[in-house]
Amino acid sequence: MTLNFKGSCLTLLGISVIMVVGLFIVEMPIAVILIAESVFVGVIALLRKIPYGQLQESMVSSVVAFITPILMLLLIGALVASWIIGGTVPTLIYIGLKIIDARFFLIITFLMCSLMSMLIGTSWGVISTLGVAFAGIAGGLGIDPAYTVSAVASGAFVGDKMSPLSSSVALAAELTAVEPAKGIKSTVSANILPFIAAVALYIYLGLTTAPSGQAHTQETEALMEALAGEFNLGVLPLIAPVLLIFFMVIKVPTIPTFVLGIIIGVLESVFVQGCDLKALTEGLMSGYNMAGDPAINELLHYGGVDSMASTLILLLFAACFGGIIKRLGIITCLLERVFRNTRTSGGIVTGAVILHTICFAVTGNYYAINSILAPPLNDVFDKNNVSRDKLTAVLLNAGTGISPMIPWSATAIFITNTLGMEGTGYTIFAPVLWLPVILQPLMALFSRDNTRSQ
């Protein structure tokens, strides 16, 4: 038997208690917290006389849905490592240290990541390439890592929410049966002010917090000399990102694009950097750690297939947890209660944003939550004569957009692991992520079509 509204709320409360106690009191690893939550909801399901076989089937189906993200993670780990060994990332860092004024570093980072994410449509691709490079440049310039990561993540998710090439946009449009262009237009309306706010914030932070002084200049020069000593820098290592962007612009599927990017990185590692195959294969697995200068190893120790192991484990546990939640009927029960007495456009959109945000915060998985919530929400929007493009925007703003803010989500874990950041405190400096979730309901509540349906 599935849960009623009271049982669903109590279960969510229990999950929240486990999460809070585990994270902030016991300080347990997120993977262990997910296991504890899965056991908790699993026991509830068994007490509700749901056969174990059905629970296992739900967990397996949820895991199967993650096969593509899992493959992408493994490929991204190898891609980042190949671009570091091949000299692409070191060259970008060298150029950045040479020409970027520390005062304007954050705004340049944000705008460049925004542009690239609009061109290629993947936040993870931007974070694992440009993001890694900017993190290295920030280390050389002495920029606060929290500011840098916030600028990278903000820019990366501009495109993930609003690029025609984004898989998130394609999924949201498919689930709501809306033309992608129409869904993007609705999403843009709640993101214009956050984008402007981000530009102003990064200009302000850059002008007021950028380090200066001769000591910083000497450190930067020493780092540039070390990079030039370890790598053959120049135009050739930059072929990889140019071709990667080209492949994505011509709409080569993401997985083949990443494979091609790895191949290019491997060729550059061998023929441009002169790396032997044994060291190269070890680097692809474990990340870069082959420089003679310890400072370079510390700066560039990113990537590698092994670096994605913890993220993959979390994905699997999150999928199992989400499968049990779905089988318990918690989502369906909440939908029925939230929209029972809501008939206005503003109320429908506001309810959808709140429900989606809560469900995503509990599960940390927007792909699963989008797939679970979209079909019943389509019916709610249609029944109340609310355009589905607004639901598309809800899925993108309250799912894709806030994913870096949920510490146990795969996206947040990927960002922190890839860019070497502890925790998600950086998101307070990223209005592009959280402000649209506030603005979309407000815009819906005060819009002209916020009328009661007949």
N, C-alpha and C positions, 0 to 999 in steps of 0.2 A: 504494500500500500504506500502511496505517496503521502507527503506531509501536507497538513492544512496550513493556514496562514500563521497561526500561533506557533505551530511546530517549526515552520520555516524560519520565523524570526528568532526563535530560541536557538535553532541550529546555527544561524548566522552569528548570533551573539556568542555562542560557544566557540565558533571558528575565530571570531575576532579576539576573544580572550586568549586563546591558544597563541594567536599571532602576536599580540601585544606582549604577553608574558615571555614568549620565546625570544622575541626580538630585543626587548628593552630591559627585561629583568634577568632572565637566564642567559641571554646573549647566545642563543643557539644558532647554528648554521641554518640558512633558509631551507636547505634540502631536508634537514631533520624536522623543521616546522611543518613542511608540506607533508612529510610522512605522518606526523602526529595528527594533522588535520584530516588526512585521508583515512587513518584508522578511526578517528572520531566519527566522521560521517559514515564510514563503512559499518561501524557498530550500530549506529542509528538505523541504517538501512536494513541490517539483519534483524534488529528488534521490530522493525515494521514488516517483517516477514517477506522481504524481497529476497528471492533465492540468490545465493552467492554466484551461481552461473550467470545470472543476468547482470550482476555488478561487474563481474570479470569481462563480460561482453562489452559493457559500456566503457570500461577502462581501456580495453584493447582498441575499440573503435576510435576513442579519443587520441590514443597514441598514434594510430595509423594516420590520422589527420595531420600529424606533425612530421611526417617523413620528409616533406619538402623543406620545411624550416631546418630540420636536422642536417640535411645534405648541404643547405646553404651555409650553415654555421661551420661545418667542416671545411668547405671550400674557402670561406672567408678567412679562416685561420691560416690556411696554406697560402692564400692570396697575399695577405699582409706580410707574411714571412718572405715570400718570393720577391715582393716589391722592396723590402728592406735589404735583402741580400743582393738583389739586382741593382741597387743604388737609386731607385726611384724616390723613396721616402727621404734618404739622406740628401739627395739633390734638392728636393723641395724645401727641406729644413735649411740647407745652406743658403738657398736663394732668399728664403724668408728672413733669416738672420741678417743677410747682407742689405736688403732693401726695405724691410718693413720697419717703420718707426713704431716703437713700443706704445706710443700714445694712441695710435690708430690700429693697433693689432686686433683688438676685439671686434671692432666694427668691420674690418676687412675679413676677419674669420667668419663672422656671421653672414655677411653678404656673399662671400665666395661659396660657403657651404649651402646657402639658400639657392644660389644659381645652379650649382652642380646637382643639388637634389631635384630641382625642377627639370633639369636636363635628363637625368638618369632614373628618377623616380624611386630611389631606394635609400632610406635613411641609413641602413646598416652598411651599404656600400660606401656612402659618403663618410660615415664615421670611421670605417676601417681603412680608408685611404687618406682623404684630406684631413680627417680628424686626427689620425695618428701623426701626420706631418705637422699640423698646427700644435699638437700637444708637445712635440719635440721642439718646435720653434719657441713656444711659450716657456719651456724649461730653460732655453738659452737666453731669452729676454728677461727672465725673472718675473713673468706674469703669474698672478694667483691662479693655480690650477682650476679652482671652482669657477672662476670667470671664463676661462678658456673652454672648459667642458660645457658650460651653459651655452656659450656662443656656438659651439660645434653642434650640440644637440638641437638647439633652436633652429639653426639653419637647415640641418638635416631633415627635420620634421616639417618644415615649410613645404618641401616637395613631396614628402610622404603623404601629406594630407591633401595636396592640391595639384600634383603633377598628373597629367594624362597617362604617364608611363608608370605610375605607382601601382604596385600590386594591392595595396590597401584600398586605393580608390576603386580599382577594378573589382575587388571583392565586395566592397560596400555597395557599389552600383549594381552588381550582379544580385546580391541578396535582396535589394530593394526594387529590382527591375526598373531602374532609372538610367537614363542616358548619362554616361560619365561626365559629359560637359555640363549638364544641368546640376548634377550632384556637386561638382567642383564649384560652380557659381554660387550655390547655396552655402558651401563651406567657406568660400572666400569672404562672404559678407561678415562673418563673425571673426575673421582673422586679420582684417585690415588694420584696425586699431592696435591689436597686439603686435603686429609687425612694426608699426610706427613707434610703439612704446619700446620695443626691443632695440631699434635703431638709436633712439634717444638714450636709452640706458647704457648701451655699449660705448657710445661716444662719451658719455659722462664718466663711466668707470675708467675708460682709457685715459682721459685727460686728467683725472684726479688721483689715479692709483698707479699709473705706469712708473716703474723704477727708472732712476737716472743716476748719472755719476760715472766717474772714470773706472771704478772697480767693476761695474757692470759691463762696460765696454771691453775691458781686458778679459773678462770671463767669456764674453761672446766671441771675441777674436780667437781665444784659445780653443773654444769649441769648434769654430769654423776650420781652424788649422787641423784639428784632430779628424774632423770629417773628411777633409781633403786628403789627409794622409792615409785613411783607411779605405776610401772608395775612389773609383774613377768617376768623377762627377762631370756632368755636361749635358748635351742635348739627348744623347742616345737613351739614357735611363728614363727620360720623360716620354718616350714612345708608348710605354705601357698605359699610363692614364689616358693619353689621347685616344688610343685604340679602344680602351674600355668604354669611354664616353661614346665613341663612334658606334660600337656594337650595340649599346643600349639605345642610342638615338634611332638606329635603323630597326629597332625592336627585335633584336636577337633575344631569345628567352634568357632569363636571369642566370640559371644554372650553367648553360653553355657559355654565357658571357664570362662568368667567373672562371670556368675551366680555361677559356682562351686567355684570360688575364694571368692565370697561373703559368700557363705555357710561355707567355711572353716574358714574365718575370724570371722563369727558369732559364730561358735563352739568354737574357741579359746578365743573369748571375754567372753563367758559364763563359760567354763570349765577351762581355764588357768588363766584368769584375774579376774574371779568371778564377772563379770558385770551383773547387773540385767536387765531383758528384757525391762523394761520401759526406763531406761537410754540408753540401747543399741539402741532401735528403734529411740529414739530422736537423738542419735549420727549419725545413718545412714542417717537421714533426714537433720540434721543441721550441721554435722561435729563435731569433737572432741572439747569439752570444759568442761570437767568434772574433771580435775585435781585440787588438792588443791593448787598447786604451780602456780601462775600466769605466771611464766616464761615458764612452760611446756605447758600451754594452748596457749601461744603465739607461741611457737615453733611448736606445732602440730595441730594448728587450720586450718586443711585442710579437703577437702573432704565433703561428704554429698550430697544427691540428690539436696537439695536447692542451693548448690554452683554452680550448672550447669544451673540454671534458666536463667541467663543473656546470657549465651552462646546459649541456645536453642532459645531464642528470636532473637538473631542475626542470627542464622541459618535460621529461618523462614523468616525473612525480606530479607536476602541475596538470598534465594531461589526465593522469589517473584520478586525481582529486576532482577535476572538472567533470569527468565521466560519471562519478558517483553523485555529484551535485545534480547533474542533469537527470539521472535516473530517479532521484528522490522527488523530483517535481517542484523543487524550490522556486525555480525561475517562473514557471507557469503560474504558480500560486501567487507570487508577488505581482505579476502582470495583472491578474484578475483584480487584485485589491487596489493597486495604484490607480487604475483607470476606471474603477467602478463608477465614480461620480464626476469624472472629468469629461467635458464636452467641448471646451474652447480650444482653438489652435494653440494659444500660448500655454494652456494647461497641459495639453498633450505633449508638446515639445519639452516643456519643463519636466514633466513626469518621466519622459523617455531619457532625458539627460541624467536626471537623478538616479533612476533605476539602473541605467547602463553604467554609470560611474561607480555605484555601490557594488554591483555584480562584478565589475572588472577589478575593483579594489580587493574584493574577496578572493577572486580566482587568479588574478594576475595574468590573464590570457585573453587578449582581445579577439584573436581569431576564433577561439571557442565561443566566447560570449557573443560576438557578432552573429555567428552561425546559429546559436541557440535563441537569441533574442529577436533577430530580424523577422523571421516568419510570423510570430504572433504580433509583433509591433506593426508589421505591414497591415494586418487586419484591423488593428486599432486605428491607425492613421486613415485607412480607407473608410472605415465605418463613420469616422468623424469628419470626413471631407478635408483632411489635412494632406497637403502635397507630400508625396514620398521623398522628394528631394531633400526635405528638411530632416527626414530620418537618415538619409545618406550622410548628411552633415553631422548628425548626432553620433553615428557610428565612427566617423573620422575624428571629430573633436573630443568626444568623451571616451574614445577607445584608443585609436592610433596616437592621438595627440598627447594624452596623459600617460602613455605607457612608460616613458622614462621616469615618471614620478613615483611609480609603484615599486618599492624596493625588491619585491619578490617576483616581479614580471621578468620575462626572458629579455625584453628590450633593455630594462634598467641594468640587469646583470651583465648583459653584453656591453653596454656603454662603460660601466665601471671597470669591467675586466679589460676591455680593449684600450681604454684611455688611462688606466691606472688610477682610478678615482675611488675613494672609499665613501660609500653612502651616496644618497641622492640629494644632499643638501644644496648642491649646485642649482637645482631646478628653481629655487626661489629667484634666481637671476635670469629666468627664462620665461618671460610673460607669454611668448608664443605658445607655450605648452598649456598653461593653466588658465589664462585669461579668456580664451574662447569658450570654455565650459561655463563661465559666468555670463559672458555676453550673449551667447545664443538664446538661453531662456529669456533674458531681459528683452532682447530684440523681438522674440516671439510674443511675449506678453504685451508689448506696446505697439505691435504692428497693426496695420489697418484690418487685416483679415482675422484678428483675434476675436472672432464672434462665435456664438454658440451654434453648433450644427443643428440642423432640423431633423 
